Amino acid sequence: LLSPVEFLYCDLASMKSIRQFVRQFKAKNYPLHVLVNNAGVMLVPERKTEDGFEEHFGLNYLGHFLLTNLLLDTLKQSGTHSHNARIITVSSATHYVGKLHLNDLQSRCSYSPHGAYAQSKLALVLFTYRLQHLLTANGSHVTANVVDPGVVDTELYKHVFWVVKVVKWMTAWLFFKTPEEGASTTIYAAVSPKVEGAGGCYLYNEERTKSADLAYDEELQRRLWTESCKMVGISDEASRLP
């Protein structure tokens, strides 16, 4: 039997919309076994979300940060010792060249679409590793992993220069993954028995691999988490944990 699919609207660029979505979802009393954080924009011109956040950082990172935190209690209730609930966050190889500017997370001093995008993707990796640390410390039956889907032929590239679009159009069949191929590692992270109980992993082509060295900086993970809590207006319960 196929399970029915139900749609609930959620705008990851709006803190109000995220909170409204979570209220609607929780009102249904559904369990939550898998959460995939996959929304995103890439290389957009400098602009802000309705909450005043730089769009890459606000949508790609802060939206997922808030959504995940608001759903954590449901995820913890849904996971069991033999079947952990799973959080999968989609990052990008761009994070390898990303820099986290804790004093200017909104890229106000010097805006670069490439720099802002890379920073948002690095933040997602740092967030995942810190989240897994906290889940483990709490003894929760929830795992958090981060996925690199590879270079996928999607509409994300609509803001690149026209020359790049032409090159992409000519070479996509050779160098780009199809959306189905790009989704394979995310699906693997969501359902594969091979990663049952395993968290804090960076997955590429359905294999665990090493992320950027900077992403393993635990002090940076903690500082980003604390600042993120302030930005989205939630309590930093992690401050009471190591």
Solvent accessible surface area in square Angstrom, and as a share of the most:
residue,aa,sasa,rsa
1,L,233,1.16
2,L,179,0.89
3,S,92,0.60
4,P,130,0.81
5,V,146,0.84
6,E,97,0.43
7,F,163,0.68
8,L,44,0.22
9,Y,145,0.55
10,C,34,0.21
11,D,51,0.26
12,L,24,0.12
13,A,18,0.14
14,S,6,0.04
15,M,19,0.08
16,K,150,0.64
17,S,15,0.10
18,I,0,0.00
19,R,80,0.29
20,Q,88,0.39
21,F,33,0.14
22,V,9,0.05
23,R,151,0.55
24,Q,77,0.34
25,F,25,0.10
26,K,71,0.30
27,A,79,0.62
28,K,74,0.31
29,N,132,0.68
30,Y,101,0.39
31,P,81,0.51
32,L,22,0.11
33,H,98,0.44
34,V,56,0.32
35,L,18,0.09
36,V,60,0.34
37,N,1,0.00
38,N,99,0.51
39,A,42,0.32
40,G,31,0.30
41,V,26,0.15
42,M,19,0.09
43,L,25,0.13
44,V,1,0.01
45,P,74,0.47
46,E,108,0.49
47,R,102,0.37
48,K,133,0.56
49,T,16,0.09
50,E,125,0.56
51,D,60,0.31
52,G,29,0.28
53,F,24,0.10
54,E,6,0.03
55,E,21,0.09
56,H,0,0.00
57,F,0,0.00
58,G,0,0.00
59,L,22,0.11
60,N,0,0.00
61,Y,0,0.00
62,L,0,0.00
63,G,0,0.00
64,H,4,0.02
65,F,0,0.00
66,L,0,0.00
67,L,13,0.07
68,T,0,0.00
69,N,29,0.15
70,L,37,0.19
71,L,4,0.02
72,L,24,0.12
73,D,68,0.35
74,T,16,0.09
75,L,0,0.00
76,K,75,0.32
77,Q,146,0.65
78,S,14,0.09
79,G,8,0.07
80,T,67,0.39
81,H,155,0.69
82,S,69,0.45
83,H,132,0.59
84,N,23,0.12
85,A,0,0.00
86,R,19,0.07
87,I,1,0.01
88,I,1,0.00
89,T,1,0.00
90,V,14,0.08
91,S,2,0.01
92,S,16,0.11
93,A,54,0.42
94,T,43,0.25
95,H,1,0.00
96,Y,100,0.38
97,V,116,0.67
98,G,8,0.08
99,K,138,0.59
100,L,22,0.11
101,H,100,0.45
102,L,35,0.17
103,N,154,0.79
104,D,28,0.15
105,L,9,0.04
106,Q,16,0.07
107,S,14,0.09
108,R,156,0.57
109,C,117,0.70
110,S,93,0.60
111,Y,49,0.19
112,S,47,0.30
113,P,45,0.28
114,H,115,0.51
115,G,39,0.37
116,A,2,0.01
117,Y,14,0.05
118,A,4,0.03
119,Q,3,0.01
120,S,0,0.00
121,K,15,0.06
122,L,1,0.00
123,A,0,0.00
124,L,1,0.01
125,V,0,0.00
126,L,0,0.00
127,F,3,0.01
128,T,1,0.01
129,Y,19,0.07
130,R,11,0.04
131,L,1,0.01
132,Q,27,0.12
133,H,74,0.33
134,L,12,0.06
135,L,3,0.01
136,T,93,0.54
137,A,52,0.40
138,N,82,0.42
139,G,56,0.54
140,S,24,0.16
141,H,70,0.31
142,V,2,0.01
143,T,5,0.03
144,A,1,0.01
145,N,4,0.02
146,V,0,0.00
147,V,0,0.00
148,D,6,0.03
149,P,24,0.15
150,G,21,0.20
151,V,79,0.46
152,V,18,0.11
153,D,54,0.28
154,T,51,0.30
155,E,136,0.61
156,L,70,0.35
157,Y,42,0.16
158,K,122,0.52
159,H,67,0.30
160,V,20,0.11
161,F,154,0.64
162,W,184,0.65
163,V,79,0.46
164,V,68,0.39
165,K,86,0.36
166,V,65,0.37
167,V,78,0.45
168,K,33,0.14
169,W,205,0.72
170,M,114,0.51
171,T,37,0.21
172,A,16,0.12
173,W,202,0.71
174,L,104,0.52
175,F,136,0.57
176,F,38,0.16
177,K,47,0.20
178,T,63,0.36
179,P,71,0.45
180,E,132,0.59
181,E,92,0.41
182,G,5,0.05
183,A,40,0.31
184,S,42,0.27
185,T,3,0.01
186,T,18,0.11
187,I,101,0.51
188,Y,37,0.14
189,A,1,0.00
190,A,14,0.11
191,V,101,0.58
192,S,13,0.08
193,P,117,0.74
194,K,160,0.68
195,V,2,0.01
196,E,60,0.27
197,G,49,0.47
198,A,18,0.14
199,G,26,0.25
200,G,27,0.26
201,C,17,0.10
202,Y,3,0.01
203,L,1,0.00
204,Y,83,0.32
205,N,78,0.40
206,E,72,0.32
207,E,114,0.51
208,R,138,0.50
209,T,61,0.35
210,K,121,0.51
211,S,3,0.02
212,A,13,0.10
213,D,106,0.55
214,L,74,0.37
215,A,0,0.00
216,Y,97,0.37
217,D,61,0.32
218,E,104,0.47
219,E,91,0.41
220,L,22,0.11
221,Q,12,0.05
222,R,85,0.31
223,R,122,0.44
224,L,1,0.00
225,W,15,0.05
226,T,52,0.30
227,E,59,0.26
228,S,0,0.00
229,C,2,0.01
230,K,142,0.60
231,M,44,0.19
232,V,9,0.05
233,G,57,0.55
234,I,35,0.18
235,S,84,0.54
236,D,31,0.16
237,E,112,0.50
238,A,8,0.06
239,S,82,0.53
240,R,187,0.68
241,L,57,0.28
242,P,108,0.68
